[in-house]
């Protein structure tokens, strides 16, 4: 059996998605202040279970949901642009 050195492309993509998810989570959590994921879901009309899976990194962030969160939380354009270009 050949030995694999380094990361496979799938592992690299997963690692990149992890880093992106962590960055998104950090920006949104900071903007949420004391708001819960359930409250955010109610504001943007998205199932809180779906949001929780995205925050946990179990599901990839989709652009419409991410933009709805950014709008609802009044995230500044400078941070918003960095999040949307990292995807």
URGIMO-V657048 format. One record per backbone hydrogen bond with DSSP energy under -1.0 kcal/mol. NH is the residue of the N-H (numbers start at 1). CO is the residue of the C=O. Records with the same first field share a line. If there is no record, write none. Layout:
NH=CO / CO
//
This chain:
12=8
13=9
14=10
15=11
16=12
17=13
18=14
19=15
20=16
21=17
22=18
23=19
24=20
25=21
26=22
27=23
28=24
29=25
30=26
31=27
32=28
35=32
40=36
41=37
42=38
43=39
44=40
46=41
51=47
52=48
53=49
54=50
55=51
56=52
58=53
59=53
66=62
67=63
68=64
69=65
70=66
71=67
72=68
73=69
74=71
75=70
80=76
81=77
82=78
83=79
84=80
85=81
//
